[in-house]
Amino acid sequence: MRELSLHIMDIIENSINADATLIELYIEEDTSKNIFIIKIKDNGRGIDEEMLKNITDPFVTSRTTRRVGLGLSLFESTCLRCNGNLKVYSKVNVGTEVVATMEHDNIDRPPLGKIEETVVSVLLNPKIDLVYEHIYNGKKFILDSREIKKILGSDEINSPEVLLWIKDFIKENLNEISGGAF
């Protein structure tokens, strides 16, 4: 995939399909340590140990509509090309965590892309709460949909006005923590 945000969206779609109601997205960029970390954690159904052993095999999938699942294998390939790795941790009836690491300055590392659009796409689903934390060289930004719902006094934050505000809020804060790198 051309952007890491597309890999993130693919993993989050897996979480939603596993009946997750809370998804935590953590991104850390540290240019001095040359690391780029993406963690996606959910409270979904989890993955049994047998399937977890071969989870990055493209022919291992829980889908019934097709027998190929390329998302995790493509993401792992991206990480490996960038001198990193992909780890998947899961417990049945507890949830799953996907951890991707790679070199920040690796020429093969795709750009993050439009992460604000990925977040807004997730928030279109009123059943999902999302915590998005982004750290750039020690500076932190956190967006928690539960806090937004509390401020608005409603569980419905998927109106166009609110989603547009969230999108702009993310872009503004990412530019602030990165010194305009986004």
Secondary structure, 3 states (H helix, E strand, C coil): CCCHHHHHHHHHHHHHHCCCCEEEEEEEEECCCCEEEEEEEECCCCCCHHHHHCCCCCCCCCCCCCCCCCHHHHHHHHHHHCCCEEEEEEECCCEEEEEEEEECCCCCCCCCCCHHHHHHHHHCCCCCEEEEEEEECCEEEEEEHHHHHHHHCCCCCCCHHHHHHHHHHHHHHHHHHHCCCC
